[in-house]
Amino acid sequence: FIFLAADAARGRLIKPQLSFHHASRVPVYATSLIYTGRADPVRDVDLDGVLFADMPWMLLGEGRIQELRQNLQRDWPYAYSDLDRLYALGMDSYAVLPYLQRLGAGGGRFSGVTSQLTLDPEGRVQRRPLWARFSKGTPRLIDAAPPDAGQFRLDLPGG
């Protein structure tokens, strides 16, 4: 595989070069920076086939998360910028606080806008991002999104 350490602008330049040099069948992985958070199929078609992990806040274009994102960012000057992911992180940080003790004791998971959050045995927050692949210039989820993504809900085992 090839790890593409690039943002969207640089990735659009590099990925076609990989295909040109007969690496079109080699899987290409990138960080979340490869996706700007704004659908741009005309420009992002050059990223087709690139796999990356990102948060539901950036990848889900419908449902509760999209509605929440649009309402909160209506007048925010940094919407659809590099700060978007930090905004989501702040939302989850605030939302998960009341549940941390129960989350650690019960081994459950918290559904937020950044991902499904859990606590490991050392008390560190772990997140499970969604995986997507560019197809026709648009990120398409590889796995189905959790149905409760962005609901700010704690799910404990057995209940």
N, C-alpha and C positions, 0 to 999 in steps of 0.2 A: 504494500500500500504506500501511498504518498501522503505525508502530512503537509498540508498547505497552511503555513503560518502567515496569513494575509487578511487584510480587510476586504470589503467588497470591491473597491476600486482596483486594487492590485490583483485580487483573485480573478477578476474579469480579464485581466491581461495575461495571467499565468496559465489558467486552465486551458485556453485554446492552444497554447504552446505545447502543453503536455499531449493533447490530442494530435497535434501536428507531428510530434516526434514519436509517434506510434505507442503512446502510453494510454490510449483511450480505454483499454480494458483493465487498467490498474485502478483499484479503488482509491478515491481521493477523499481524505478526511480533513476537516477544517474546524477551527474554533467558532464560537457563536459570532465573532466579529465579521464573518463572511456575509452575514445577513444584516442589512440596515434596519430591518423592522418595517419597512415600507415596501409593499409589492411593486416591483419594477420589472415585469416580465420581458420587456424589450431589451433592457440592458443586462438583466440577470440570466438571459438565455445562455450566455457564455459560461455560466457556472453549472450548467446541467450535469447531473451525476455526482456533484459534490455532496458528501454526507457531513452533517454537523448536528451538534446537540445545542438546544436552547431552551428557554423557559416558555411556558404556556403564554405568558404575557406578550411575548413577541410572535409566537407562531399561530395562536388561535385567532382566526379572523371572524369568529362568530360566537354567539352565545354570551354568557354572563361576563366573561373576561373582556371581550371586545366592547360590550356595552359600558362596563366599568371604565375601561381605558379611554373611550371616547368622552365620557362624562367628566372624568377627572382631568383630562388633558385638553379640553376644549380651548382654554385660553392660556395654556402653558407654553411658553416660547421654546421649550426644549423638547417638545413632543417629537417622536421619530428621530431622535438624535442618540449619540453615544450614552447620554445620561438616562435614557429610557430604562435600561436594565437596573440602574441604581435606584430609580424611583420605585420599581417593582420590589427590589430587595428591601427598601425601607418599609413598604407596605406590609410585606410578609414578616419582617422583624417586629413590627408593632403588633400585628395580628396574632402571632404565635406566642407572644409573651405570657398571656394568661394561661396557656396550656402546657408550658414547658415541664412543669412538675409531673402532671398527669401523663404527658407524652413519654417522659423518661421512665416512669414507674410502670406504665402499661405496655410499652413496646408497640404503640400504635403509630399512626402517621397523620400528618397535618396537610390538608389540601390547600395550597396557596397559589399565588399567581406566578411564583418563580418555579415551583415544582411540588412534588410530594416530598414533605420534610419528615425526617425521622431523627431520633437521637441514637447514637451508637453507645456501646457500654461505657465509654469514657465521658459521655455527656456532650459530645460534639454533634452539632447539627449536620446531617447528611441530606443532600438533595438528589433527586432522580430526575434529571431533565428529560425532555422529549427529544427524540431523534427525527430528523427530517432529511430529505434529499431534494435537491433542485431538479425539477422536471418542467420543461417548457418555460423556464425562467421564474418558476414559482416554487417556494418550499412546500413540499408535500410530506405530511407525517408518515413515518414508517410504521410506528406503533399507533394504535388508537389512543387518542387523548383520554386521560382519566375523566370519567363523566362528572366528577365533582371538582375538577380543576378550577381554582379561583373562588371556591365557595367559603374559604376560611373556616373549614370544619375539621374537627378532630375525630378520627376513627380509631377506636380501640379494639383489640382483638376480642372476638366473641361477643361483640355488642355493637 
